[in-house]
């Protein structure tokens, strides 16, 4: 197998790299370099820059705003995005609800939602997890009862990322309580401004507000906002989750962290010489890079295979990408942490009273490494825990 890019692919990579170098606002790039969270307005600004270039939704069908790129170009784009570094457009919009509507939505839903999703005029969140039904999504209890042209929805969703920013939510509800777990589930689109929707923040251990709990009290959702057939929502959810996992390996993110670790290791002295010259450190870097190359090849192969499947249905082997990708993201973050040592202690500008410029003086090491390490810890849980991914692989791929 020839793993080298063609001349045309190299030219495309140069084009993408040059665009990111000039079009990405410097203040947003700086936040990405330091591993800081990107605000709602900043994310919308960046997505609209990509949209104006025609690159906001590269994996979508061309008739709905996609680029028509093959699997290799899509991979190059994602890698250069992470290496720039630039914000990755919200996955709920671009990789989940967008492809799901293109495949299963009505023509009216496509015309109404897809252009607004692509420009982030609509910010979507994911209403799947519930108390007692986290990675076991089919155990959900939120109910929807048909009432004329509406569903009356009651229940609670948990760990709803960015619900405090969202305009809409794609929601799994139980419409047939007598059916088996994976049956009797329906897929709805819910306006977050609907009466009866309340969102409460969940502040995580790092002090940030990213996730939420969401309460639904007699929320009326039009039947016209149902995706596909009633009681077939589990099929659509599996399709969506396959798309989520196909993009969750984030090889470029891990490559960026390894590159940053190399840069910092050149500045750290150990035994009177730079850490970058230490043989054990070099072995550790090489080990991660070899595994990243193997994961990169696996990801490109699965993307190419998915394109040949009926209706572009994701391959269940995408669970490999999620599981191994999260492990390598954590390994790369640990490498950064090891290089920095005590420098990885997070800087808190709140300790410097009356100094609005204090954050500007913060040690880049502290901001970069602490933020990357925090983010890396949770990736083995999001998108279905790694334990769940092993079960999926054992059942659907190995036939155990």
C-alpha positions in Angstrom: 0.0 0.0 0.0 1.4 3.4 -1.0 0.6 5.8 1.8 2.1 8.8 0.2 -0.1 11.7 -0.9 -0.3 12.4 -4.6 0.9 15.7 -6.1 -2.7 16.8 -6.3 -3.3 15.9 -2.7 -0.2 17.7 -1.6 -1.4 20.8 -3.5 -4.7 20.6 -1.8 -3.0 20.3 1.6 -1.0 23.4 0.8 -4.2 25.2 -0.2 -6.0 24.3 3.1 -2.9 25.2 5.2 -2.6 28.6 3.5 -6.3 29.3 4.1 -6.1 28.5 7.8 -2.9 30.6 8.1 -4.7 33.7 6.7 -8.4 33.3 7.4 -8.4 32.1 11.0 -8.7 35.1 13.4 -5.5 35.4 15.5 -7.3 35.7 18.8 -9.2 32.4 18.0 -6.0 30.7 17.0 -4.3 31.8 20.2 -7.2 30.3 22.3 -6.8 27.0 20.4 -3.0 27.0 20.9 -3.6 27.4 24.7 -6.3 24.8 24.8 -8.9 27.3 25.9 -12.6 26.9 25.2 -14.0 28.8 22.2 -17.1 31.0 23.0 -20.4 30.7 21.1 -19.9 33.9 19.1 -16.3 32.9 18.2 -17.4 29.5 17.0 -20.2 31.0 14.9 -17.7 33.5 13.4 -15.3 30.8 12.5 -17.9 28.5 11.0 -19.3 31.3 8.9 -15.8 32.0 7.6 -15.6 28.3 6.6 -19.1 28.5 5.1 -18.2 31.4 2.9 -15.3 29.4 1.6 -17.6 26.4 1.0 -15.8 24.3 3.6 -18.1 24.2 6.6 -19.7 20.8 5.8 -17.1 18.8 3.8 -18.7 15.4 4.5 -22.2 16.4 3.4 -23.7 15.5 0.0 -22.8 18.2 -2.6 -26.4 19.0 -3.3 -26.8 20.1 0.4 -23.6 22.1 0.6 -20.9 19.4 0.8 -17.5 19.8 -1.0 -17.5 16.6 -3.0 -14.1 15.8 -1.5 -13.0 12.2 -1.4 -12.0 10.4 1.8 -8.4 11.5 1.6 -9.1 15.2 1.1 -11.6 15.1 4.0 -8.9 13.5 6.1 -6.3 16.1 5.1 -8.8 18.9 5.9 -9.5 17.6 9.4 -5.8 17.1 10.1 -4.8 20.5 9.0 -7.7 22.0 11.0 -6.4 20.4 14.2 -2.8 21.2 13.4 -3.4 24.9 12.6 -4.8 24.8 15.3 -8.4 25.9 14.5 -11.7 25.2 16.2 -13.4 22.1 15.0 -17.0 23.0 13.9 -19.6 21.8 16.4 -20.0 18.1 15.8 -23.6 18.0 16.7 -24.3 20.2 13.7 -21.9 19.1 11.1 -21.3 15.4 11.8 -24.5 14.3 13.5 -27.8 16.0 12.8 -26.7 17.2 9.3 -25.9 13.7 7.9 -28.9 12.2 9.7 -31.3 14.6 8.1 -29.7 14.2 4.6 -30.2 10.5 4.9 -33.6 10.2 6.8 -35.2 13.6 6.9 -38.1 14.8 4.8 -37.5 17.2 1.9 -39.2 19.9 3.9 -36.9 19.2 6.9 -33.8 19.3 4.7 -34.8 22.6 3.1 -35.7 24.2 6.4 -32.8 23.0 8.6 -29.7 22.1 6.6 -28.8 25.6 5.3 -29.2 27.0 8.8 -27.3 24.2 10.4 -24.4 24.7 8.0 -24.1 28.4 8.9 -24.8 27.8 12.5 -27.9 29.9 12.5 -29.2 26.9 14.4 -27.0 25.5 17.1 -28.0 21.9 17.9 -27.4 19.9 21.0 -27.9 16.1 21.6 -30.8 14.9 23.9 -29.8 11.3 24.3 -28.3 10.5 27.8 -30.5 10.3 30.8 -30.2 9.5 34.5 -29.7 5.7 34.6 -29.3 5.6 30.8 -25.9 7.1 29.9 -24.0 4.9 27.6 -26.9 2.5 27.6 -29.0 4.9 25.5 -31.7 2.4 24.8 -32.7 2.4 28.4 -34.1 5.9 28.1 -37.5 6.8 29.8 -38.4 10.2 28.4 -41.9 9.7 27.0 -43.7 11.2 24.0 -47.4 10.7 23.7 -49.2 11.6 20.4 -51.7 14.4 20.8 -53.1 15.3 17.4 -50.4 17.0 15.4 -48.0 17.2 18.3 -46.2 14.9 20.7 -46.4 15.7 24.4 -42.9 15.1 25.9 -42.0 14.6 29.5 -38.7 13.5 31.0 -35.1 14.5 31.8 -31.9 14.5 29.8 -28.4 14.5 31.4 -24.9 15.6 30.3 -26.4 17.6 27.5 -23.3 19.4 26.1 -23.8 23.0 25.0 -27.5 23.0 25.7 -27.1 26.5 27.2 -26.0 27.6 23.7 -28.4 25.6 21.6 -31.3 26.7 19.6 -32.5 23.2 18.8 -32.1 19.7 20.1 -32.3 16.3 18.4 -34.0 14.1 20.9 -34.7 10.5 21.5 -38.0 9.7 23.2 -40.0 6.6 24.0 -43.3 6.4 22.1 -44.0 2.7 22.8 -43.3 1.8 26.4 -44.4 -1.8 25.9 -41.8 -2.5 23.2 -38.3 -3.9 23.7 -35.6 -1.4 24.7 -34.2 -0.8 21.2 -37.7 -0.5 19.8 -40.5 2.0 20.5 -38.0 4.9 20.3 -38.7 8.0 18.2 -36.4 10.7 17.0 -37.6 14.3 17.3 -36.3 17.8 16.7 -37.1 20.2 19.5 -37.0 24.0 19.6 -35.1 24.8 22.8 -37.4 27.8 23.2 -40.5 25.6 23.6 -42.5 26.1 26.8 -41.6 23.5 29.3 -37.9 23.2 28.4 -35.6 24.1 31.2 -31.8 23.8 31.2 -29.6 23.7 34.4 -25.8 23.9 34.3 -23.5 21.2 35.4 -20.2 22.7 36.4 -17.4 20.1 36.0 -14.4 19.5 38.2 -12.3 21.9 36.2 -14.7 24.7 37.0 -16.1 25.0 33.5 -19.7 24.9 32.3 -20.0 22.7 29.2 -22.7 20.1 30.2 -26.2 20.5 31.5 -29.2 18.7 32.7 -32.4 19.3 30.7 -36.0 19.0 32.0 -39.0 18.5 29.7 -42.3 19.3 31.2 -45.3 18.7 28.9 -43.3 20.0 25.9 -45.3 20.1 22.7 -43.3 19.1 19.6 -45.0 19.1 16.2 -45.2 15.7 14.5 -43.7 17.5 11.5 -40.4 17.6 13.5 -40.2 13.8 13.7 -37.3 12.4 11.7 -38.3 9.3 9.8 -40.9 6.9 11.2 -42.4 6.6 14.6 -40.7 3.9 16.8 -37.7 3.7 14.4 -35.6 6.3 16.1 -33.0 3.7 17.4 -32.0 3.0 13.8 -31.4 6.7 13.1 -29.5 7.1 16.4 -27.2 4.2 15.5 -26.5 5.9 12.2 -25.8 9.2 13.9 -23.5 7.6 16.5 -21.5 5.9 13.7 -20.9 9.3 12.2 -19.9 10.7 15.6 -17.4 7.9 16.1 -15.9 8.1 12.6 -14.7 11.7 13.4 -13.8 11.2 17.0 -10.3 9.7 16.6 -8.9 13.2 16.2 -5.5 12.1 15.0 -4.6 15.7 14.2 -5.3 16.8 17.8 -2.9 14.1 19.1 -0.3 15.1 16.5 -0.5 18.7 17.6 0.0 17.7 21.3 3.0 15.6 20.4 4.5 18.4 18.3 3.9 20.8 21.3 5.6 18.3 23.6 8.6 18.2 21.3 8.8 22.0 21.3 8.7 22.2 25.1 11.1 19.3 25.6 13.7 21.3 23.7 13.5 24.0 26.4 13.6 21.6 29.4 17.0 20.7 30.8 17.4 17.2 32.4 20.8 16.1 33.5 22.4 19.1 31.9 21.0 18.6 28.4 17.6 19.2 26.7 15.0 16.6 27.5 14.4 16.2 23.7 17.8 14.4 23.5 16.9 11.9 26.2 16.6 8.4 24.7 13.7 7.3 26.9 11.7 10.5 26.0 12.4 9.8 22.3 11.2 6.3 22.7 8.0 7.5 24.3 7.4 10.0 21.5 8.1 7.4 18.8 5.7 4.9 20.5 2.9 7.4 20.3 3.7 8.5 16.8 3.7 4.9 15.5 0.3 4.2 17.1 -1.0 7.4 15.6 0.2 6.4 12.1 -1.6 3.0 12.5 -4.8 4.8 13.7 -4.5 7.2 10.8 -4.4 4.4 8.3 -7.3 2.7 10.0 -9.4 5.9 9.9 -8.7 6.6 6.2 -9.6 3.0 5.3 -12.9 3.0 7.3 -13.9 6.4 5.8 -13.3 5.0 2.3 -15.2 1.8 3.1 -18.1 3.8 4.6 -18.5 5.8 1.4 -19.2 2.5 -0.4 -21.8 1.2 2.0 -25.5 1.5 1.3 -26.8 5.1 2.0 -23.3 5.9 3.3 -24.1 3.9 6.5 -21.2 4.1 8.9 -19.2 0.9 9.6 -19.5 -0.5 13.1 -15.7 -0.8 13.1 -15.7 3.0 13.6 -15.8 2.1 17.3 -12.1 1.2 16.9 -11.5 4.8 16.0 -13.3 6.1 19.1 -11.7 3.7 21.5 -8.1 3.9 20.2 -8.3 7.6 19.3 -9.3 8.5 22.9 -6.5 6.5 24.3 -4.0 8.3 22.1 -5.4 11.7 22.9 -4.9 10.9 26.6 -1.4 9.5 25.9 -0.4 12.7 24.1 -1.8 14.8 26.9 0.1 12.8 29.4 3.3 13.3 27.4 2.8 17.1 27.6 2.2 16.8 31.4 5.4 14.7 31.8 7.5 17.3 29.9 6.2 20.2 31.9 6.3 18.8 35.4 5.5 21.6 37.9 5.0 24.0 35.1 1.7 22.2 34.3 0.1 23.7 37.4 -2.8 25.8 36.0 -2.4 29.6 36.3 -5.4 31.3 37.9 -5.6 35.0 37.1 -8.2 35.4 39.9 -5.3 35.3 42.4 -4.0 38.5 40.9 -6.5 41.1 42.0 -6.9 44.2 39.9 -4.7 42.9 37.1 -6.8 42.6 34.0 -3.7 41.8 32.0 -2.7 39.0 34.3 -3.9 36.3 31.9 -1.6 37.8 29.2 1.3 37.1 31.5 0.3 33.6 32.3 2.8 30.9 31.5 1.9 29.3 28.2 3.0 26.0 29.6 0.4 26.1 32.4 -2.4 27.2 30.1 -1.6 24.8 27.3 -0.9 21.7 29.3 -3.5 22.0 32.0 -6.2 22.7 29.5 -5.2 19.8 27.2 -4.9 17.5 30.1 -8.4 18.4 31.4 -10.0 17.9 28.0 -8.2 14.6 27.4 -9.5 12.9 30.5 -13.2 12.8 29.4 -12.7 11.6 25.8 -12.9 7.9 26.8 -16.4 8.5 28.0 -18.0 10.9 25.5 -19.6 9.4 22.4 -20.2 6.1 24.2 -17.6 4.9 26.8 -14.7 2.7 25.6 -16.3 -0.2 27.5 -19.4 0.2 25.3 -17.2 0.4 22.2 -15.6 -3.0 23.1 -19.1 -4.5 23.4 -20.1 -3.1 20.0 -16.9 -4.5 18.4 -17.4 -7.9 20.1 -21.0 -8.2 18.9 -21.1 -6.6 15.5 -17.5 -7.2 14.2 -16.3 -10.3 15.9 -19.7 -12.0 16.3 -19.1 -13.0 19.9 
